[in-house]
Amino acid sequence: MGLRLTPRDDGFFELFERAATLIGRAAAELTAILGAQDDKERKAIAKRLAEIESAADEITHDIVHKITTSFLTPFDRGDLYTLAGALDECVDTMEAAADVIRLHRIDEFPPRMGRQVDVIARMADLTATAMPRLRNLRDLAPYCVDISRLENQADKNYRKLTAELFDTYAADPLTLMRYRLAADAFNATVSAFDQVAHTIEGIAVKET
């Protein structure tokens, strides 16, 4: 990376790292809701996820405020804004998925649905690990490759899951609809993580 001639505001990096920590917490709660024993436990998990989502929104607002009030920023202001929104979307989609599960009282999950959540949890771990690397933009390529690989894996699993749901629940459209809503919510989360990686990759290309 070239020599920086302007001072760097590390406050942005701290906020992004805090956002990634919340993403990890949200992924843990999403994993937990699949193993919830009853509706009471699902409600408690969904409530915790809503609290995490609220905290993530606050961090996003802090980042946006910092973008608009800082004279100097470490990266392009538009890139900072896009990254903040992409990270927030990861939590938003996980909170929405938990809400679908709770509202539709889904208490059993096909194995492929569990695999989708496993991928989400792995993506969350990778994202949390990548955030500190924004400080020097080093060693981000493996993160981007791993996220892309997991996204492709999740896409294939989603297509197979959809086919299996139609095969299994063709005679039970209500159950089919509930499972499809959950599957689509998980797929939206996978896409959100992929968008974070694309944004970071773009920043790395532009800034190095």
Phi, psi and omega in degrees: 000144182290166181289131177274131180260357181239150178295151183253137178266103182288351180301326178297315182296321178298319179293319178296321179293322175296321178298319180293326176297318177295324177299318178298318178296320180296319179296323178295320179291322178296320176297320182294326185292335177291335180257009181299141185275334182204177183296326179299316179292321178298319179297319181296318179294316180298324178294317178296321179294322177297323178293321177296319179298320178296318178295322178295321177300320180297319178295319178300316178298320179297319179295314180298318178298319181294323178298317185281342183251347181277136177287320179239138177234151183293329178230177174306136183301321179297321178294319177298317180295316180296318180294318178301316179293322180294318178296318179297324180295328177301314180290318180303315184288327176291320177296320179295321179297318178296323179295319178300314181298316182290311185295326181263007175052047178278119184240358174226144186228133175300150181307321181294332177291322175296325178294325177298318180291325175300319178295318179300316180298320179293319177298321178297317178298315181296321180294317178297322179290328183283331187304315179298337181288346176297336183297328179232000177059031178256150173059033178267340182301314179300323177300312181297320179295316181295319178295318178298318179297316180293324179296318177296319178299316180293323179297316179296317180296322179297317180296319178293320179299315179300315179297318180295322179296318178294322179294320187277324189242026179302327181271000182228077188298330180292315177295318178302316181297317181297315180293322179296320178299317179293315180299319179293324179294318177296320180296324177296324178293317177303315180297325179296317178295322179297323179294323176301313181296318178298320180295315179295320178299318179296320177297316181298318180294317184289324190264355182243000000 
